Amino acid sequence: MRDISVELKNISKKFHTIQNETMAIDDISFKVYEGEILAIVGPSGCGKSTILSIIAGLVKPSGGILNIKNKNIGFMFQKDQLYEWRTIFKNAVIGLEVQDKLTQNNIQKIEEMLENYGLGSFKNHYPSQLSGGMRQRVALIRTLAVEPEILLLDEPFSALDYQTRLTVGNEVGTILRERKITTILVTHDIPEAVSISDRVLVLTERPARIKKEFNIVFNTMETNRTPMKCRQSSEFGEYFKNIWEEMDVVE
């Protein structure tokens, strides 16, 4: 049995304004195990990103209990958040700079990741000189550089065109699986969730509750699983259909 990395118990969140209060999420409970990739899908605006913000400590829940085994959390947003005035290399090391961990050993690791992810010859370029997919790879390297034990991905590929999204999603999903990084992915893209994750949670409309849980297992792919191979699997269509039906039902 794998250890539990993240656990939410009866988490709720209300947002208050002068006029009224809005219940964003209500009685959310789930566990994420070490090395697992969990995807969360649901209608637009249902509170998926709020759940990530609570786990990251950016937002306090209104009720419930949050248990996190490891406090080293990496957060990758929709936009790459690269600094346009810094080179690709300088963007990649910024997290290490903030943590005062810019050692020679860590610099070498960054150099290796840039090479491995096809960015070695672009390290002295600036973000404006890169494609959207390349920028997202830089953002991933920056996030992985601080060696997060938990990785939160909030619609990280949504700003990319379809073809680039498939390519980068395949690259990132493969990297996360190889490194066995505990990951929570929020997405509205069902194929993305199925191809990348080990488990999918389907949320209701706001206030978000967990409607259904799917364990994603590809029996034809016990080893060397990649998102692209999953999309080509005979099981992929059935998972897509079942999740789509859950999301398509009006509460």
WOCORSUL-V110216 format. One record per residue. N is the residue number from 1. NEAR is the number of other ideal C-beta (glycine too) atoms within 8 Angstrom. Layout:
# WOCORSUL-V110216
N:NEAR / N:NEAR
This chain:
# WOCORSUL-V110216
1:2 / 2:7 / 3:7 / 4:11 / 5:13 / 6:14 / 7:11 / 8:15 / 9:9 / 10:10 / 11:16 / 12:14 / 13:13 / 14:9 / 15:7 / 16:5 / 17:7 / 18:2 / 19:3 / 20:5 / 21:7 / 22:8 / 23:10 / 24:11 / 25:14 / 26:8 / 27:8 / 28:14 / 29:9 / 30:10 / 31:7 / 32:12 / 33:10 / 34:10 / 35:7 / 36:12 / 37:13 / 38:14 / 39:16 / 40:14 / 41:15 / 42:14 / 43:9 / 44:4 / 45:5 / 46:11 / 47:14 / 48:12 / 49:9 / 50:12 / 51:15 / 52:13 / 53:9 / 54:15 / 55:14 / 56:9 / 57:6 / 58:5 / 59:8 / 60:4 / 61:10 / 62:7 / 63:6 / 64:13 / 65:8 / 66:12 / 67:8 / 68:11 / 69:9 / 70:9 / 71:5 / 72:9 / 73:14 / 74:11 / 75:10 / 76:11 / 77:9 / 78:7 / 79:5 / 80:10 / 81:5 / 82:10 / 83:8 / 84:7 / 85:4 / 86:10 / 87:9 / 88:15 / 89:10 / 90:9 / 91:13 / 92:14 / 93:14 / 94:11 / 95:10 / 96:12 / 97:8 / 98:6 / 99:7 / 100:5 / 101:7 / 102:8 / 103:6 / 104:5 / 105:6 / 106:12 / 107:10 / 108:8 / 109:9 / 110:14 / 111:10 / 112:8 / 113:12 / 114:15 / 115:9 / 116:6 / 117:10 / 118:7 / 119:13 / 120:8 / 121:4 / 122:11 / 123:12 / 124:6 / 125:9 / 126:10 / 127:14 / 128:5 / 129:6 / 130:12 / 131:6 / 132:10 / 133:10 / 134:11 / 135:12 / 136:14 / 137:13 / 138:16 / 139:13 / 140:13 / 141:14 / 142:12 / 143:13 / 144:14 / 145:14 / 146:11 / 147:6 / 148:11 / 149:11 / 150:17 / 151:15 / 152:14 / 153:12 / 154:11 / 155:11 / 156:13 / 157:13 / 158:10 / 159:7 / 160:11 / 161:6 / 162:6 / 163:6 / 164:11 / 165:12 / 166:9 / 167:9 / 168:13 / 169:13 / 170:12 / 171:10 / 172:14 / 173:13 / 174:10 / 175:10 / 176:12 / 177:10 / 178:6 / 179:7 / 180:7 / 181:11 / 182:16 / 183:12 / 184:15 / 185:14 / 186:13 / 187:13 / 188:7 / 189:9 / 190:10 / 191:9 / 192:14 / 193:15 / 194:15 / 195:14 / 196:14 / 197:12 / 198:7 / 199:12 / 200:15 / 201:12 / 202:13 / 203:14 / 204:12 / 205:7 / 206:12 / 207:10 / 208:17 / 209:10 / 210:12 / 211:8 / 212:8 / 213:9 / 214:10 / 215:6 / 216:10 / 217:5 / 218:11 / 219:6 / 220:6 / 221:10 / 222:4 / 223:4 / 224:5 / 225:9 / 226:10 / 227:12 / 228:9 / 229:11 / 230:14 / 231:9 / 232:6 / 233:10 / 234:5 / 235:10 / 236:14 / 237:7 / 238:7 / 239:12 / 240:11 / 241:8 / 242:9 / 243:16 / 244:9 / 245:8 / 246:10 / 247:11 / 248:5 / 249:6 / 250:2 / 251:4
